[in-house]
């Protein structure tokens, strides 16, 4: 049992210092104060929050992840046991957007294909909710469980949140959304979360999505179209079948309206009449770009795709590790045990 105490978390090189009670994770402390360390799943599964410990020690309620590199921590799970200094260049002196809990109302539900619902919800004008393209929210369920979904719209639509929700076989919430959700239903959300956001840079871009990983990339495209066109980009969208490319026409129109944007759909289980690219989406990128050293890559969707893409692009194509940004769509947990992945 750890006694309540006042500890200090210090982030370098910004020298931001935050007080911690010894019972709260590093990430929770930072987000509550309006600072945004790198993070994604917030369950210790994706590895996005891996941070180098300069000094100090931490503990984990479920034990230290076996695959975690020595001298590092997962800030979403790590609880300080001493004063801690962390190497976190993304934590700036200026605070970002604070997370809020807010009740929203469903304004539209569009069911696309056999298993995707595009849901638009409205937050009250005084809720304080705002987000950056690429971030996500948690939908809060009555039993205390959460489901995470990325925003797909331009945040300039005040209070509007568009979510792309795939009906997962056996998924209690996603099946309810696809089958039963209706106008004026209420959904309670918390957010925004995540640091999968477009950097200010001149580097050319490659976007890689699988399934509903399309959503956060759509938010970037709908918001940063001019900047993306200036930098030049290729968007690879992977799915099993053509009908799974549920926003195909929109992606085609993006490429048609911009000379410096290519759209490459890739199917792993195509029909006989499919004339486009086939195989795994990350392999299609590698076939087209043997040298990625000058690029930034934004990958979103299936965790296995993201692991494979990171390995191939960084080890075989010269992509800088820091220029691979990802948002792994980790399935809702069946238990509270730690899951170790190669991302650590």
Legacy VTK file of the C-alpha trace (Angstrom):
# vtk DataFile Version 3.0
C-alpha trace
ASCII
DATASET POLYDATA
POINTS 344 float
0.000 0.000 0.000
1.440 3.371 -1.045
0.750 6.299 1.257
-0.613 9.483 -0.264
2.308 11.843 -0.797
3.262 14.829 -2.911
5.718 13.993 -5.663
6.972 16.046 -8.594
6.949 15.043 -12.257
9.337 17.130 -14.351
9.307 17.108 -18.161
12.441 17.974 -20.147
13.470 20.110 -21.921
10.505 22.398 -21.128
11.058 22.137 -17.337
7.314 21.822 -16.779
6.780 20.555 -13.201
3.553 18.969 -11.970
2.587 17.653 -8.554
1.498 14.025 -8.241
-0.192 12.212 -5.360
1.611 8.900 -5.904
-1.671 7.234 -6.895
-2.244 8.741 -10.354
-0.569 7.899 -13.657
1.842 10.345 -15.254
-0.447 10.807 -18.251
-3.516 11.512 -16.103
-1.604 14.145 -14.141
-0.405 15.855 -17.323
-3.774 15.825 -19.101
-5.562 17.162 -16.020
-3.164 20.113 -16.025
-3.676 20.762 -19.740
-0.342 19.351 -20.937
-0.266 16.745 -23.696
2.455 14.061 -23.646
2.481 11.588 -26.519
-0.307 9.041 -26.054
-2.969 7.076 -27.876
-4.799 4.054 -26.384
-4.320 4.966 -22.682
-4.384 1.251 -21.797
-0.711 0.317 -22.099
-1.212 -1.541 -25.363
-0.109 0.688 -28.251
3.265 1.951 -26.991
2.673 5.537 -28.165
3.335 6.944 -24.673
6.700 5.225 -24.178
8.930 7.802 -22.484
12.563 7.777 -21.350
13.049 8.135 -17.601
15.959 10.476 -16.853
15.722 9.849 -13.118
13.277 8.448 -10.599
11.155 5.328 -10.423
7.598 4.265 -11.225
5.273 1.354 -10.541
2.495 -0.381 -12.488
-0.712 -1.736 -10.999
-0.564 -4.763 -13.323
3.200 -5.217 -13.251
5.867 -3.800 -15.525
5.252 -4.640 -19.218
7.724 -7.377 -20.150
8.548 -5.927 -23.571
9.200 -2.384 -22.304
12.696 -1.071 -23.018
14.862 -0.627 -19.925
14.969 2.959 -18.699
11.578 3.809 -20.188
8.002 3.901 -18.927
4.510 3.889 -20.358
3.143 7.175 -19.063
-0.474 6.007 -19.361
0.166 3.214 -16.833
3.175 4.401 -14.822
2.612 5.809 -11.321
5.570 7.676 -9.772
7.009 6.304 -6.545
9.643 9.072 -6.324
10.159 12.440 -7.950
10.513 11.695 -11.674
12.265 13.480 -14.535
11.159 12.492 -18.048
12.545 13.195 -21.509
9.375 14.527 -23.185
10.174 17.189 -25.805
6.531 17.224 -26.943
5.421 18.669 -23.572
5.538 22.431 -24.026
5.306 25.226 -21.476
2.048 26.345 -23.090
-0.898 24.174 -22.106
-3.096 22.557 -24.744
-6.768 21.653 -24.837
-8.091 20.256 -21.573
-10.193 17.127 -21.623
-13.850 17.539 -20.689
-16.810 15.259 -20.032
-19.933 16.335 -21.846
-23.354 15.043 -22.799
-24.025 15.162 -26.549
-27.077 14.566 -28.715
-27.153 12.482 -31.904
-27.988 14.678 -34.915
-27.565 12.100 -37.700
-26.797 8.421 -38.254
-25.764 7.253 -41.724
-25.236 3.518 -42.157
-22.748 2.768 -44.938
-22.269 -0.721 -46.328
-22.841 -3.696 -44.093
-21.102 -2.561 -40.921
-20.122 1.138 -40.677
-22.205 3.901 -39.110
-21.243 7.550 -39.556
-22.596 9.226 -36.431
-22.731 12.984 -35.928
-23.294 14.341 -32.436
-23.606 17.869 -31.089
-21.960 19.150 -27.915
-23.485 22.140 -26.083
-21.999 25.492 -27.074
-20.767 26.110 -23.518
-19.183 22.646 -23.071
-15.639 23.814 -23.762
-15.086 20.841 -26.069
-12.658 21.422 -28.934
-10.188 19.155 -30.695
-7.377 18.944 -33.215
-7.711 16.783 -36.348
-6.476 13.273 -35.551
-7.632 13.211 -31.924
-10.315 10.959 -30.459
-13.001 10.824 -27.767
-14.166 8.141 -25.370
-17.866 7.312 -25.398
-18.800 6.623 -21.763
-21.164 3.716 -21.177
-23.509 3.316 -18.211
-21.559 0.327 -16.860
-18.341 2.351 -16.663
-16.789 0.944 -19.834
-15.489 3.172 -22.606
-15.204 2.993 -26.374
-12.745 5.189 -28.262
-13.459 6.755 -31.659
-11.570 9.326 -33.712
-13.200 12.506 -34.941
-13.571 12.663 -38.735
-14.814 16.219 -39.225
-13.252 19.662 -39.381
-13.141 21.084 -35.824
-14.286 24.447 -37.188
-17.817 22.979 -37.116
-18.523 24.303 -33.643
-19.524 21.575 -31.215
-20.016 19.014 -33.990
-18.338 15.613 -33.675
-18.405 13.022 -36.466
-17.505 9.435 -35.542
-17.054 6.435 -37.854
-18.109 3.323 -35.943
-17.634 -0.167 -37.325
-20.030 -2.825 -36.004
-17.670 -5.385 -34.486
-19.033 -8.963 -34.276
-20.040 -9.420 -30.642
-19.390 -5.749 -29.912
-22.146 -4.661 -27.559
-21.846 -0.924 -28.120
-20.920 -0.908 -31.814
-23.730 -3.319 -32.662
-26.173 -1.105 -30.757
-24.970 1.921 -32.723
-25.315 0.206 -36.092
-28.702 -1.369 -35.382
-30.513 0.898 -32.938
-28.954 4.353 -32.473
-31.344 7.097 -33.584
-31.733 10.845 -33.789
-31.775 12.742 -30.484
-30.293 9.846 -28.509
-27.795 11.019 -25.888
-24.137 9.978 -25.767
-21.780 11.038 -22.987
-18.206 11.575 -24.125
-14.838 12.526 -22.672
-11.986 14.048 -24.612
-10.209 14.995 -26.668
-7.338 12.535 -26.348
-4.348 11.594 -28.471
-1.361 13.225 -30.150
-1.893 11.785 -33.639
-1.998 15.251 -35.194
-0.425 16.843 -38.251
2.920 18.474 -37.552
4.032 21.821 -38.888
6.630 20.781 -41.458
7.598 20.916 -45.123
8.111 17.146 -45.386
6.008 15.273 -47.959
3.322 13.064 -46.457
2.160 9.488 -46.657
-1.133 8.580 -45.000
-1.850 4.894 -44.378
-5.229 3.727 -43.103
-7.023 0.452 -42.647
-10.793 0.263 -42.153
-12.189 3.105 -40.058
-8.647 4.394 -39.629
-9.938 6.580 -42.439
-11.676 8.833 -39.882
-8.759 10.772 -38.324
-7.083 11.109 -41.712
-10.356 12.469 -43.103
-10.329 15.070 -40.330
-6.824 16.115 -41.353
-7.761 16.229 -45.045
-10.933 18.225 -44.412
-9.083 20.715 -42.198
-5.562 21.000 -43.604
-6.230 20.563 -47.339
-4.084 23.514 -48.416
-1.106 22.523 -46.270
-1.316 18.894 -47.396
-1.445 20.008 -51.035
1.563 22.275 -50.502
3.624 19.449 -49.029
2.450 16.731 -51.413
0.850 13.519 -50.160
-0.176 9.973 -50.960
-3.108 8.344 -49.179
-3.184 4.535 -49.020
-6.427 3.034 -47.728
-6.496 -0.699 -47.097
-9.560 -2.916 -46.748
-10.655 -6.478 -47.457
-13.274 -5.744 -50.112
-14.282 -2.726 -52.162
-17.507 -2.241 -50.196
-15.369 -1.755 -47.067
-14.006 1.472 -48.595
-17.099 3.204 -47.274
-16.025 6.758 -48.237
-14.387 5.833 -51.544
-15.978 8.674 -53.532
-14.780 11.324 -51.092
-11.188 10.073 -51.227
-11.304 9.949 -55.039
-12.573 13.535 -55.099
-9.732 14.691 -52.849
-7.197 13.327 -55.326
-9.126 14.651 -58.336
-9.176 18.179 -56.938
-5.494 18.270 -55.952
-2.602 17.543 -58.310
-0.258 16.829 -55.399
-2.424 14.218 -53.670
-2.610 10.600 -54.787
-5.232 8.154 -53.513
-4.336 4.460 -53.635
-6.980 1.976 -52.434
-5.626 -1.494 -51.643
-7.735 -4.640 -51.194
-6.561 -7.827 -49.483
-9.531 -9.947 -50.607
-10.712 -8.384 -53.878
-13.433 -9.544 -56.227
-12.465 -10.768 -59.685
-13.433 -7.463 -61.312
-11.233 -5.298 -59.035
-8.585 -3.545 -61.143
-6.752 -1.698 -58.393
-3.914 -2.617 -56.042
-4.077 -5.815 -54.005
-2.336 -7.220 -50.941
-1.483 -5.514 -47.666
-1.641 -1.743 -47.595
1.795 -1.300 -45.995
3.345 -3.452 -48.741
1.832 -1.188 -51.390
3.561 1.804 -49.805
6.874 -0.036 -49.754
6.464 -1.061 -53.395
6.056 2.595 -54.368
8.631 4.186 -52.048
11.945 2.454 -51.464
13.350 5.583 -49.775
11.183 7.257 -47.124
13.966 9.215 -45.434
12.459 12.593 -46.377
8.841 11.721 -45.494
6.451 11.857 -42.579
4.112 8.875 -42.316
0.736 8.949 -40.551
-0.691 5.445 -40.031
-4.010 4.627 -38.428
-6.093 1.494 -37.947
-5.343 -2.155 -37.276
-2.501 -2.623 -34.737
-0.922 -5.429 -36.772
-0.770 -3.179 -39.829
0.858 -0.437 -37.799
3.493 -2.766 -36.337
4.316 -4.153 -39.792
4.410 -0.699 -41.382
6.675 0.750 -38.699
9.148 -2.111 -39.025
9.229 -2.083 -42.815
9.370 1.664 -43.294
11.986 2.340 -40.606
14.215 -0.708 -41.105
14.008 -1.120 -44.871
13.029 2.268 -46.311
15.059 4.685 -44.192
12.131 6.407 -42.470
13.175 8.183 -39.282
11.460 6.589 -36.278
10.352 10.022 -35.077
8.593 10.602 -38.405
6.310 7.570 -38.067
3.172 8.787 -36.313
0.425 6.311 -35.566
-2.928 5.747 -33.925
-3.528 2.082 -33.227
-7.190 1.024 -33.065
-6.840 -1.398 -30.151
-9.994 -3.405 -29.459
-11.848 -2.821 -26.202
-10.316 -4.966 -23.438
-11.948 -8.129 -22.159
-10.016 -7.877 -18.891
-7.643 -5.551 -17.118
-4.488 -7.514 -17.803
-1.549 -5.895 -19.545
-1.048 -6.810 -23.177
2.537 -6.639 -24.441
3.114 -5.776 -28.103
6.189 -5.231 -30.277
5.452 -1.479 -30.207
7.112 -1.202 -26.792
LINES 1 345
344 0 1 2 3 4 5 6 7 8 9 10 11 12 13 14 15 16 17 18 19 20 21 22 23 24 25 26 27 28 29 30 31 32 33 34 35 36 37 38 39 40 41 42 43 44 45 46 47 48 49 50 51 52 53 54 55 56 57 58 59 60 61 62 63 64 65 66 67 68 69 70 71 72 73 74 75 76 77 78 79 80 81 82 83 84 85 86 87 88 89 90 91 92 93 94 95 96 97 98 99 100 101 102 103 104 105 106 107 108 109 110 111 112 113 114 115 116 117 118 119 120 121 122 123 124 125 126 127 128 129 130 131 132 133 134 135 136 137 138 139 140 141 142 143 144 145 146 147 148 149 150 151 152 153 154 155 156 157 158 159 160 161 162 163 164 165 166 167 168 169 170 171 172 173 174 175 176 177 178 179 180 181 182 183 184 185 186 187 188 189 190 191 192 193 194 195 196 197 198 199 200 201 202 203 204 205 206 207 208 209 210 211 212 213 214 215 216 217 218 219 220 221 222 223 224 225 226 227 228 229 230 231 232 233 234 235 236 237 238 239 240 241 242 243 244 245 246 247 248 249 250 251 252 253 254 255 256 257 258 259 260 261 262 263 264 265 266 267 268 269 270 271 272 273 274 275 276 277 278 279 280 281 282 283 284 285 286 287 288 289 290 291 292 293 294 295 296 297 298 299 300 301 302 303 304 305 306 307 308 309 310 311 312 313 314 315 316 317 318 319 320 321 322 323 324 325 326 327 328 329 330 331 332 333 334 335 336 337 338 339 340 341 342 343
